[in-house]
């Protein structure tokens, strides 16, 4: 229950313009810049991993910087197309069928991680086959850098004032209303007047920072890249548990709400559960493959 003391302690949502800057008639949104930053920083970190032969099986990276340079366009398309198509299919199909132009308005948000993962996986398989490089090693290097993109993506969600959390009375709860949000929704604050969990920041911290540190330790100190598939599996498991945990604090999408008559089960949870099994299979497969090589 909210008290006067709670209300006094509520943090105001920062009034950040979703448009970072404009170049004539072209508006550059923070949302788009977040994707660019995530992809470019991930690419730079991936190049450093490839340069360090000691991290890889037989002390030789199975791909080169040139491969990564060529792959960046593939992964960008996989993320954007997969993320947008996945969001439409999983969360917003009725709205897009009613107004198809909404499908291309990605600057307003509306990207699915699970769709982006599928799109990126397809891009990796196609690129690995085309370039004759081990697909599991490509999976691993992308998984090692993926939390960077997740961090920036969740920060962009926060800036946009979207994907807010459930109503809360914690000291750091926020009312997700600002002049820019109200103006973008025809004078209405979609999150309402209640203070809410800043669940976007929870996800940025857990899916981004915490998961990156775990994978960094496994990559640099445990030399997990020497067992192709390990980093991929741990990433998938780590993301799945992170997402399921945060879903208990995140408000479900309005058009879906809670599922199966519950007041807790969400689409994000359902889409994340199979990832646990897939990640475990990948880790076990990697260990078995490494054992056969040393036998």
N, C-alpha and C positions, 0 to 999 in steps of 0.2 A: 504494500500500500504506500502511496506517495504521501509524504508529510511536507510541511512547510520547509523543514530543514533540507529534505531531499530536493525540493524544487529550487531552493536557493543555490544548491550545489550543482545543478544541471549545467553541463557545458553547452555553450551555444555552438551550433553548427557553423563553421566558417563560411562566409559568403564568398565563394570562389567562382569566378566566371568560368563556365565550362570551355569557353573559347580562349585559348592561350594568347593568340594574336591573329590579326587579319592582314592579308596581303591583297589589297584592292578588294574585289568581291569574294575572294577565297578566305574562308575562316578555318583556322587551324585549331582543332580541339585538343584539349589535354588527353582525351581518350585515345586519339590517334597517336599522339606523341608518346604515350605510355607503351603502345605496341611497338613503335619504332625503337624506343629506348631498350625495351626488353629483348627484342631480336638482335639489335646491334651489340649490346653488352654481352648477351649470350654467345654471339658469334666470336667476339674477342676472347672470352673465357675459353670457348671451345678450341680456338687456335692455340692457346697456351697449353691446354691438355694434350693436343696433338704434338706440340713441340717437345714435350717431356716424354722421351721414349721409355724411361724407367717405370712409368705408370702402366705400361702395356705388356701383354704377353710377348715373350722373347725380346723384351726391351725395344720393341719397334712398334710404332703406331701403325695401325692397319689402313690409315688414310692420311692424306696430306692437307696442308693449308688450301691448296688449289681445290680439293674436293669440297672443303667447307665453304670456300668462296662461291663455288658453283651451286652448292646446296641452299644457300641463304634465300634465294628466290623461291625454291621449292617449299621450304619450310614456312615462309611467309604466306604463300598461297594456301598451304595446308591449314595453317592456324586460322587465317581469316575466313576462308570458304567453309572449312569444317566447323569453325566456331559459330558462324552465322547460320549455316544450314541446320546445325544441331540445335541451336536455340529455337529456330522456327519450328522444327519437327517436335522437339521435346516440350516446348513451353508456350509457343505463340502461334500455332498453325491457324487457328480460327481468325485471328486478327489479320494475318497476312492474306488469307484467302479473301477476306472482306475488302482489304485495301492493299493490293500487291506492291505498291510503291514503298510500303513500310519495310519490305524485305531488304532494301539497299540502304536504309538509314542507320548505318552502324555507328554514326557519330552520336546517336542518342543512346548508345548502349545496346544490350541485347546480344551477348555472345555467350556461348556455352562452352565451358571447359571440356566437358565430355565429347562434344562435337569437334572441338579443336583437336583433342587427343586422337580421335578417329581420323580426322583429316591429315594430321601430321604423320600418323602411323602409315597411312596409305602413301604419302609423299616419301617417307623414308624407305619403304619397301621398293617403290618404283625407282628411286634414285640409287639405292644400293645395287639393285639388279643392273641398272644401266651403267653404273660406274665400276662394277665388279669389286665391291668392297663388302666385308662381312656385315650383314644386316644387324646382328646383335650388337656389334661394336658401335654402329651408328645409333642404334636405340640408346645405348649407354651414354654416349656423349651428349645426345639431345636431352636425355633425362637429367644428366648432371647440371645442365645449364637452365633447365625449364623453370626452376623456382625463381630465377631472376625475372622472367616474364610474368610469372604469377604475382610476384610482389608488385610490380608496376601496374599490372592489370587491376589488382584490388585497390591500389591507391587511386587509380582512375575512377573506379566505381564509387569511392568515397567522395572524390571531387564532384562527380556527377550527382551525388545525393541519391544513389540508387542502391538496390539490394541491401536496404537497411535492416536492422535487427528487430527482434521482438520487443514489446514494451518492457521497460525495466526501471528499477529504482536504484540502480548502482550509482555510485558517485560520478562515474564517467559517462553516464547516459546522456544522449543528445536528442534534441528536437530537430528533426531533419527538415527544417523549413528555413529558407533564406529568400531574399528578393529574387535571386536568379532562378531558384527552383520554382517559386510561385509563378514567375513570369513564363517559364517554360511549360507550365501546365495550366495556362489560361486562368491565372489568378487563384489556383487551388494548390494547397500543399498536400501531395498524395500520401505522405506518411502520417498526416494528422498531427494533432497537438501533443501527443504523448511522447515523453522521452523514451529513447530506444537504445538498445545495444548498438555500438558502432561495429557491427559484425564484419564490415569490409576490412577494418583494421585488424580484427582478430585473424581473418584469413590471410592478410598480408604478412602478419607476424608468424603464423604457424606454417601455412603453405609456402610462404616465401622465405623468410629468414631461417626459421627452425629447420625446415626440410633441406634448405641449401647447406646449412652447417653439417647436418647428418651426412649428406652425400659427399660433401667436401672431405670429411674425416674418412669415410669409406674409400674415397678415391685416392687421397694423398697418403694416408697412413696405413690403411688396410689393403691398399693396392687392389681394390675390387675390380678395376678395369681388366685385370689379368684373367678374370673369370667372366667372359662376356655374357651379359644378361642379368648379372647381379645388381648393378646400379639401376637398370630399368625396372627390375622387380621391386627393389626397395622403394624407388620413387613412386611406383603405382600403389604399393601398399601404404606408404606414408601419406600420399595425397588422399587416398580413400578414407583413412582413419581421421585425417585432419578435417576433411569436408563433412564427414558424418558428425564429428564432434561439434563443429561450428554450426551445423544445421539446427542444433538445439537452441541456438541463440539468434538465428537468422529468420526473418519473416519470410514465409514461403511466397512464391509469386502469386499475385492476386488472382490471376485467371485460373490457377490450379488449386491453391489453398492446400490444406492437409489432405492426405489420401486415405482411402479405405475407411473413412468414418472416424479417424483418429484425430487427436489434437497435437500430434508430434511427428507423424511420418510424412516426409516430403519427397518430391521427385529427386532432389539432390542425393538423398540417402539411397533411394532405390538404384539410381545410376551408379553410385559409388560401391555398393555391395559386391557386384561381380568383380570389381577391380581387385579386391582383396584376394580372391581365388586366383585371378590371372597373375597377380604379382607373386604370390606364393609359388605358383607353377614355374614362373620365370626363374626365381631364385633356385628352386630345386633342380630345374633343368640345367642351370649354369654350374651348379656344384657337381652334378653327375657328369656333365661334359668335361669339366676340368679333371675329375677323377679318372675318366677314360684316357685322357691325354697323358697322365702321369703313370698309368698302369703299365 
